[in-house]
Amino acid sequence: MQYWQTARFRIDLSRPRVMAIVNVTPDSFSDGGRYAETRAAIAECERLVTQGADILDVGGESSRPGAAPLPLDEELARVMPVLNAALGLGVPISIDTYKPEVMRAALDAGADIVNDIHALGRPGAIETVSAHPLAGICLMHMQGAPSTMQQRPAYDDVVDEVSAFLRERRDALLDQGIAADRITLDPGIGFGKTPEHNLALLMRQRELLVLGQPLLVGWSRKSTLGSITGKPVEQRLAASLAAALAAVQGGARILRVHDVSETVDALNVWQAAGQL
């Protein structure tokens, strides 16, 4: 599939696209608190678009390992002012949430995409998205919940199990009449997985392409990169770019990243060299 249908945009996936992370949170694992204030978050959205972001992914609740759930009213208060402002920037806007109430508010306001770490598994989530017949959807795999997911993640075969989960969730949406061209899949790098699990997903990523949906992948600044390089989170740019290019070479079409300008440059050079 060479496009992703969303509420306002049909995103051409003939070349890789960059989804910029906009964390409106005080406790994100890599940039917590930096853009928590609404005005700063809106300015950050504008900056990311000028740097070449194809999509803005706005989230109000941290999903870092050990993160506690956020009350609904606080999440809405964080994300809705930023989302409403970002809708005027001329690019697709994604809401990063697992709460159906937040999905509904964002989609009613005009958001283009729902990006859900629980793969629309919460009661009412599929029905909420079904009510918006063109909204794009990203289904992510996670073992456990953010508060516990990194305690003892275990798989018999991580690629097979992630693939089976994503297939089941994709099929659940198709059974509800949601068109396949609205759906992307995310293997959930770092979400209930050891470094070995994450690297297996990268090395065998093409096995996920048999599901027939575009892959959205987020390696940016992840702890696995720290375990490989020995670098703290603020020094993982080079590792993040290497992982991003490896993911694209393995068939990923959307990269969820913190460092937009650098990722865009890396993709441009890679493409100019005839690698894509």
C-alpha positions in Angstrom: 0.0 0.0 0.0 1.6 3.3 -1.1 -0.6 5.7 0.8 -2.2 6.2 4.2 -5.8 7.6 4.2 -6.4 10.1 7.1 -9.2 12.5 7.9 -7.9 15.4 5.8 -4.9 14.0 3.9 -4.1 11.0 1.7 -0.5 10.6 2.7 1.8 9.4 -0.2 4.0 6.7 1.1 6.1 6.2 -2.1 8.8 7.9 0.0 9.4 7.6 3.8 7.5 10.1 5.9 8.7 11.7 9.2 6.3 11.8 12.1 7.4 14.4 14.6 7.0 13.7 18.3 5.3 16.6 20.3 5.3 15.6 23.9 3.1 17.9 25.9 4.2 16.1 29.1 6.4 16.9 32.1 7.8 13.4 32.4 8.6 12.1 28.9 11.7 9.9 28.9 13.8 12.1 26.6 12.5 15.7 26.6 10.1 15.7 29.6 8.8 19.1 30.5 10.6 21.0 27.8 7.4 21.7 25.8 4.8 21.2 28.5 3.7 24.8 28.5 1.1 25.3 25.8 2.6 28.3 24.0 6.0 26.6 23.8 4.4 23.4 22.5 2.7 25.3 19.7 5.9 27.0 18.8 7.6 23.6 18.7 4.9 22.4 16.3 5.6 25.3 14.0 9.4 24.7 14.2 9.0 21.0 13.4 6.9 21.8 10.3 9.6 24.2 9.0 12.2 21.4 9.6 10.3 19.1 7.3 7.9 17.1 9.5 5.3 15.4 7.4 3.1 14.6 10.4 2.8 16.0 14.0 2.1 13.5 16.7 0.7 15.3 19.8 0.6 13.4 23.1 -0.2 14.4 26.7 0.6 11.2 28.6 4.1 9.8 28.9 4.4 6.1 27.9 8.0 5.8 29.1 8.8 2.7 31.2 7.3 3.0 34.7 5.0 5.9 33.7 1.7 6.1 35.7 -1.6 6.7 34.0 -2.8 10.3 33.6 -6.3 11.5 34.6 -8.6 12.1 31.6 -9.3 15.8 32.4 -5.6 16.5 32.7 -4.7 14.9 29.4 -7.4 16.8 27.6 -6.2 20.1 29.2 -2.7 19.4 27.9 -3.3 18.3 24.4 -6.4 20.1 23.1 -5.0 23.7 23.0 -1.9 22.4 21.2 -3.9 20.2 18.8 -6.3 23.0 17.9 -3.4 25.3 17.1 -1.5 22.7 15.1 -4.5 21.9 12.9 -3.7 25.2 11.1 -0.2 24.2 10.1 -1.0 22.4 6.9 0.2 18.9 7.8 -1.7 15.9 9.2 -2.1 15.9 13.0 -2.0 12.7 15.1 -3.3 12.3 18.6 -1.2 9.9 20.7 -3.6 8.5 23.2 -5.3 5.2 24.2 -8.4 6.9 25.9 -11.5 6.8 23.7 -12.7 10.1 25.2 -9.5 11.9 24.1 -9.7 10.3 20.7 -13.3 11.5 20.3 -12.4 15.1 21.4 -9.4 15.2 19.0 -11.2 13.7 16.0 -14.2 16.0 16.6 -11.8 19.0 16.6 -10.4 17.8 13.2 -7.4 15.6 14.0 -6.3 13.3 11.2 -4.9 10.3 13.0 -5.2 8.3 16.2 -1.9 6.7 17.3 -2.7 4.2 20.1 -0.2 2.2 22.1 -3.0 -0.1 23.1 -4.0 -0.8 19.5 -7.6 0.4 20.0 -8.0 -2.3 22.7 -9.8 -0.2 25.3 -13.6 -0.5 25.4 -15.2 2.0 23.0 -12.0 2.8 21.1 -12.8 1.0 17.9 -16.3 2.5 17.9 -15.0 6.0 18.5 -12.7 5.8 15.5 -15.3 4.1 13.3 -17.5 7.1 13.8 -15.0 9.2 11.9 -14.9 7.3 8.5 -11.6 8.7 7.2 -9.5 9.0 10.3 -6.1 7.3 10.0 -5.1 4.8 12.7 -1.8 3.4 14.0 -2.0 0.2 15.9 1.0 -0.5 18.1 2.2 -3.7 19.9 3.0 -3.5 23.6 3.5 -6.3 26.1 2.0 -5.2 29.4 1.5 -1.6 30.3 4.0 1.3 30.6 4.1 1.0 34.4 5.3 -2.6 34.2 6.2 -3.4 30.6 10.0 -3.5 31.1 10.1 -5.7 34.2 10.4 -9.1 32.6 9.3 -9.1 29.0 9.4 -12.6 27.5 8.5 -14.1 24.1 9.0 -17.5 22.5 9.5 -15.7 19.1 9.1 -11.9 19.4 8.6 -11.4 15.6 5.9 -14.1 15.3 4.1 -12.9 18.4 4.1 -9.2 17.5 3.0 -10.1 13.9 0.1 -12.3 15.3 -1.0 -9.5 17.6 -1.0 -6.8 14.9 -2.8 -9.1 12.5 -5.6 -9.8 15.2 -6.0 -6.1 15.9 -6.0 -5.2 12.2 -8.6 -7.8 11.5 -10.7 -6.5 14.4 -10.9 -3.2 12.7 -11.6 -4.6 9.3 -14.5 -6.6 10.8 -16.0 -3.3 12.0 -15.9 -2.0 8.4 -12.8 0.2 8.8 -11.0 0.4 5.5 -7.5 -1.1 5.3 -6.0 2.0 3.8 -6.6 3.8 7.1 -4.4 1.4 9.1 -0.7 1.5 9.8 1.1 -0.9 12.2 3.8 -0.3 14.7 5.9 -3.1 16.2 6.4 -1.1 19.4 10.1 -0.8 19.8 10.9 -0.6 23.5 7.4 -1.4 24.6 7.7 -4.5 26.7 10.8 -5.7 24.9 14.4 -6.3 25.7 17.2 -4.9 23.5 17.5 -8.4 22.0 13.8 -8.4 21.2 14.0 -4.9 19.6 17.0 -5.9 17.4 15.2 -9.1 16.3 12.3 -6.9 15.2 14.7 -4.7 13.2 16.6 -7.5 11.6 13.4 -9.4 10.7 11.2 -6.4 10.1 10.3 -7.4 6.5 8.4 -10.4 8.0 5.8 -7.8 9.2 5.3 -6.5 5.7 3.3 -9.7 4.8 0.4 -8.2 6.9 0.0 -5.8 4.0 -0.2 -2.5 6.0 2.4 0.3 6.1 4.8 0.1 9.0 5.3 3.0 11.4 8.5 2.6 13.5 9.9 4.6 16.4 13.6 4.0 17.3 14.3 7.6 18.2 16.5 7.8 21.3 15.4 4.4 22.6 17.2 2.7 25.4 18.3 -0.2 23.2 20.4 2.4 21.3 21.9 3.4 24.6 22.7 -0.3 25.4 24.5 -0.6 22.1 26.4 2.7 22.2 26.8 3.3 25.9 25.4 6.9 25.3 22.8 8.7 27.5 19.5 9.6 25.9 20.7 13.2 24.9 23.6 11.7 22.9 21.8 9.2 20.8 21.2 11.2 17.7 23.7 9.3 15.5 22.4 6.0 16.7 18.8 7.1 16.1 19.6 8.1 12.5 21.3 4.8 11.9 18.3 2.9 13.3 15.9 5.0 11.2 17.7 4.3 8.0 17.9 0.6 8.8 14.2 0.6 9.5 13.5 2.3 6.2 15.7 -0.2 4.4 13.6 -2.9 6.0 10.4 -1.5 4.6 9.2 1.1 7.2 7.3 4.0 5.6 6.8 6.3 8.6 9.5 7.2 11.1 8.4 8.6 14.5 11.2 10.8 15.6 12.4 13.6 18.0 15.1 15.0 15.7 13.2 16.0 12.5 15.7 18.1 10.7 18.5 15.6 11.0 16.2 12.7 10.0 15.0 14.5 7.0 18.6 15.2 5.9 19.5 11.6 6.4 16.6 10.4 4.4 17.4 12.9 1.6 21.0 11.7 1.3 19.9 8.1 1.5 17.4 8.6 -1.3 19.8 10.6 -3.4 22.2 7.7 -3.2 19.5 5.5 -4.7 19.0 3.4 -1.6 15.2 3.7 -1.5 
